[in-house]
Amino acid sequence: MKDNSKSVLEKVWIIVKKNILVSATLVFVVILLVVSLGIVGITRIREKKARERAYAALSDEEKALLAQDFTLVKDGYDFVNKAMTDYLNALASNDQSYLKQNLFSINSNELDNIEVKSKYIDFYDNIVCYTQQGYEDESFYVYTTYDIHFIGYDTPVPGIIGLYYAKDSTGVYRIFKKNHMSPEVIANFYIAYMQQDVQDIYNQISLKYNETLESDEDISDFMIAYHDIMNDDMVALNEERERIAAEQASADETTDNG
């Protein structure tokens, strides 16, 4: 009888010991979990404070850059599309009055260059405008893709141009080319330009341009010689103007002497 009682007691003690071990293990796990969560919480608080300190150390321009939305929008603003379409049409037709009125600045050499190129351009079509938020309020970086048709050639050539469309000091929207952007704007523009979706568009146009030239030998030969043709025509234009100016000066001198 005693042996049986002892056997029962031993079994009970074994069960109790096992439960004690299990309970201890569970307590240890819970403690470890609480400590881990506490460490994670402290780490997150420290990281948050570090981010806050880093943000406070930024300049106003750097804070504005973080808040700037570089999302690319396709044909999202009718008035921007109209401005870019009118600009390209003015290039094709050598509408210097429009260019002087709507570009922020344009010099005589640029106008001469447009005059020379317009003699070879028939028209632009397939115009698409991709916009990003610009550096200033209510301003846009505009990447305009198009097909340019040259006089005497059947195959249009794809192209792209990046411009800044913003209000001037009088509150009127103007087109800014890169050489007329302020240092702050152009630095911001290049950040916008380097966004992957913008680069994808430039790469697509570059690929289409190469494919176009590979598919048409005539337009390929013209485009290869294009810059030399423009340079020669610019030289001829300047020489003609110098000749006319010299003739006018000679006529004026003759009149004065007479």
C-alpha positions as CSV (number, residue, x, y, z in Angstrom):
1,M,0.0,0.0,0.0
2,K,2.8,2.4,0.9
3,D,4.6,1.5,-2.3
4,N,1.5,2.4,-4.3
5,S,1.1,5.7,-2.5
6,K,4.7,6.5,-3.1
7,S,4.4,5.7,-6.8
8,V,1.4,8.0,-7.1
9,L,3.2,10.8,-5.2
10,E,6.2,10.5,-7.5
11,K,3.9,10.8,-10.6
12,V,2.2,13.8,-9.2
13,W,5.6,15.4,-8.4
14,I,6.8,14.8,-12.0
15,I,3.7,16.4,-13.4
16,V,4.1,19.4,-11.1
17,K,7.8,19.8,-12.1
18,K,6.8,19.7,-15.7
19,N,4.2,22.4,-15.2
20,I,6.6,24.5,-13.3
21,L,9.1,24.3,-16.2
22,V,6.4,25.1,-18.8
23,S,5.2,28.0,-16.7
24,A,8.7,29.3,-16.2
25,T,9.4,29.1,-19.9
26,L,6.2,31.0,-20.7
27,V,7.0,33.7,-18.2
28,F,10.5,34.0,-19.7
29,V,9.0,34.3,-23.2
30,V,6.6,37.0,-22.1
31,I,9.3,38.9,-20.3
32,L,11.5,38.7,-23.4
33,L,8.6,39.9,-25.6
34,V,7.9,42.8,-23.4
35,V,11.5,43.8,-23.3
36,S,11.8,43.5,-27.1
37,L,8.7,45.6,-27.6
38,G,10.1,48.2,-25.2
39,I,13.4,48.3,-27.1
40,V,11.6,48.6,-30.5
41,G,9.4,51.4,-29.0
42,I,12.5,53.3,-27.7
43,T,14.3,52.8,-31.1
44,R,11.3,54.2,-33.0
45,I,11.1,57.2,-30.6
46,R,14.8,57.9,-31.1
47,E,14.5,57.6,-34.9
48,K,11.5,59.9,-34.9
49,K,13.4,62.5,-32.9
50,A,16.5,62.1,-35.2
51,R,14.2,62.7,-38.3
52,E,12.7,65.8,-36.6
53,R,16.2,67.2,-35.8
54,A,17.4,66.5,-39.4
55,Y,14.3,68.2,-40.8
56,A,14.7,71.2,-38.6
57,A,18.3,71.6,-39.8
58,L,17.1,71.8,-43.5
59,S,16.9,75.1,-45.3
60,D,13.6,76.5,-46.5
61,E,14.5,75.5,-50.0
62,E,15.3,71.9,-49.0
63,K,12.1,71.6,-47.0
64,A,10.2,72.9,-50.1
65,L,11.9,70.3,-52.3
66,L,10.8,67.5,-50.0
67,A,7.2,68.7,-50.3
68,Q,7.4,69.2,-54.0
69,D,5.3,66.8,-56.1
70,F,7.2,65.5,-59.2
71,T,4.3,63.4,-60.4
72,L,4.2,63.5,-64.2
73,V,0.8,64.4,-65.7
74,K,0.0,63.8,-69.4
75,D,-2.0,66.5,-71.1
76,G,-3.4,67.6,-67.7
77,Y,-3.8,71.4,-68.4
78,D,-5.5,72.7,-71.5
79,F,-3.9,76.2,-71.2
80,V,-0.4,74.6,-70.9
81,N,-1.1,72.5,-74.0
82,K,-2.3,75.5,-75.9
83,A,0.8,77.5,-75.0
84,M,3.2,74.8,-76.1
85,T,1.2,74.2,-79.3
86,D,1.2,77.9,-80.1
87,Y,5.0,78.1,-79.4
88,L,5.8,75.2,-81.8
89,N,3.5,76.8,-84.5
90,A,5.4,80.1,-84.0
91,L,8.7,78.3,-84.6
92,A,7.4,76.7,-87.8
93,S,5.9,80.0,-89.1
94,N,8.6,82.3,-87.8
95,D,6.1,84.3,-85.9
96,Q,8.6,86.6,-84.1
97,S,5.9,88.8,-82.7
98,Y,4.4,85.9,-80.8
99,L,7.8,84.7,-79.6
100,K,8.8,88.2,-78.3
101,Q,5.5,88.4,-76.5
102,N,5.3,85.0,-74.9
103,L,8.9,84.0,-74.2
104,F,10.4,85.4,-71.1
105,S,13.4,86.6,-73.1
106,I,14.7,86.1,-76.6
107,N,17.6,87.9,-78.3
108,S,18.2,88.8,-81.9
109,N,20.6,85.8,-82.5
110,E,17.9,83.4,-81.3
111,L,15.3,85.1,-83.6
112,D,17.7,84.8,-86.6
113,N,18.2,81.1,-85.8
114,I,14.4,80.6,-85.7
115,E,14.0,82.4,-89.0
116,V,16.6,80.2,-90.7
117,K,15.1,76.9,-89.3
118,S,11.5,77.9,-90.2
119,K,12.5,77.8,-93.9
120,Y,12.8,74.1,-93.6
121,I,9.9,73.3,-91.2
122,D,6.5,72.6,-92.6
123,F,4.5,72.0,-89.3
124,Y,4.4,70.2,-86.0
125,D,1.8,67.6,-85.0
126,N,1.2,64.8,-82.5
127,I,1.9,67.3,-79.7
128,V,1.7,65.9,-76.2
129,C,2.6,67.8,-73.0
130,Y,3.8,66.1,-69.8
131,T,3.9,68.4,-66.8
132,Q,5.4,68.4,-63.3
133,Q,5.0,70.9,-60.5
134,G,7.5,73.7,-61.0
135,Y,9.7,75.5,-58.5
136,E,7.4,78.5,-58.0
137,D,3.7,78.6,-57.2
138,E,1.4,77.8,-60.2
139,S,4.4,76.9,-62.3
140,F,5.2,73.9,-64.5
141,Y,8.0,72.0,-65.9
142,V,6.7,70.9,-69.4
143,Y,8.2,68.2,-71.5
144,T,6.6,68.5,-74.9
145,T,6.8,65.6,-77.4
146,Y,6.0,66.1,-81.1
147,D,6.5,65.1,-84.7
148,I,8.2,67.7,-86.9
149,H,7.5,67.7,-90.6
150,F,10.2,69.1,-92.8
151,I,9.4,70.6,-96.2
152,G,10.1,68.1,-99.0
153,Y,10.2,65.0,-96.8
154,D,7.4,62.6,-96.2
155,T,8.6,61.1,-92.9
156,P,8.1,63.2,-89.7
157,V,10.8,63.2,-87.1
158,P,10.0,62.7,-83.4
159,G,11.3,65.2,-80.9
160,I,11.0,66.5,-77.3
161,I,11.7,69.8,-75.6
162,G,11.8,70.7,-71.9
163,L,10.6,74.2,-70.9
164,Y,9.6,76.0,-67.7
165,Y,6.1,77.7,-67.8
166,A,5.7,80.2,-65.1
167,K,4.4,83.7,-64.3
168,D,6.6,86.7,-64.6
169,S,6.7,89.6,-62.2
170,T,3.5,91.0,-63.7
171,G,1.6,87.7,-63.2
172,V,1.6,86.8,-66.8
173,Y,2.6,83.3,-67.9
174,R,5.8,83.1,-70.0
175,I,7.9,80.4,-71.5
176,F,11.3,80.1,-70.0
177,K,14.1,78.3,-71.9
178,K,16.9,76.8,-69.8
179,N,19.3,79.8,-70.4
180,H,16.7,82.1,-69.0
181,M,15.9,80.2,-65.8
182,S,17.2,81.4,-62.5
183,P,20.0,79.3,-60.8
184,E,17.4,78.1,-58.2
185,V,14.9,77.1,-60.9
186,I,17.4,75.3,-63.1
187,A,18.8,73.3,-60.1
188,N,15.3,72.3,-59.2
189,F,14.5,71.6,-62.9
190,Y,17.3,69.1,-63.2
191,I,16.0,67.2,-60.1
192,A,12.6,67.0,-61.8
193,Y,14.2,66.1,-65.1
194,M,16.1,63.2,-63.6
195,Q,12.9,61.5,-62.3
196,Q,12.6,58.0,-63.8
197,D,9.3,58.6,-65.6
198,V,10.7,61.7,-67.3
199,Q,13.8,59.8,-68.3
200,D,11.6,57.0,-69.7
201,I,9.9,59.5,-72.0
202,Y,13.2,60.9,-73.3
203,N,14.5,57.4,-73.9
204,Q,11.3,56.5,-75.8
205,I,11.7,59.6,-78.1
206,S,15.4,58.8,-78.6
207,L,14.5,55.3,-79.6
208,K,11.8,56.5,-82.0
209,Y,14.1,59.1,-83.5
210,N,16.8,56.4,-84.2
211,E,14.2,54.1,-85.7
212,T,12.9,56.9,-87.9
213,L,16.3,57.6,-89.3
214,E,17.0,54.0,-89.9
215,S,13.8,53.5,-91.8
216,D,14.2,56.5,-94.2
217,E,17.6,57.2,-95.8
218,D,16.5,60.6,-97.2
219,I,15.4,62.1,-93.8
220,S,18.5,60.5,-92.2
221,D,20.8,62.2,-94.6
222,F,19.0,65.5,-94.0
223,M,19.1,65.3,-90.2
224,I,22.8,64.4,-90.3
225,A,23.5,67.5,-92.3
226,Y,20.9,69.6,-90.5
227,H,23.2,71.5,-88.2
228,D,25.7,72.3,-90.9
229,I,22.9,73.5,-93.1
230,M,21.6,75.8,-90.3
231,N,25.1,77.2,-89.7
232,D,25.7,77.9,-93.3
233,D,22.4,79.6,-93.6
234,M,23.1,81.7,-90.5
235,V,26.4,82.8,-92.0
236,A,24.7,83.7,-95.3
237,L,21.9,85.6,-93.4
238,N,24.5,87.7,-91.5
239,E,26.5,88.4,-94.7
240,E,23.4,89.5,-96.5
241,R,22.5,91.9,-93.7
242,E,26.0,93.3,-93.6
243,R,25.9,93.8,-97.3
244,I,22.6,95.7,-97.0
245,A,23.9,97.7,-94.1
246,A,27.0,98.7,-96.1
247,E,24.9,99.7,-99.1
248,Q,22.6,101.8,-96.9
249,A,25.6,103.5,-95.2
250,S,27.1,104.2,-98.6
251,A,23.8,105.6,-99.9
252,D,23.5,107.8,-96.8
253,E,27.0,109.1,-97.3
254,T,26.4,109.9,-100.9
255,T,23.2,111.8,-99.9
256,D,25.1,113.8,-97.3
257,N,27.9,114.7,-99.7
258,G,25.4,115.7,-102.3
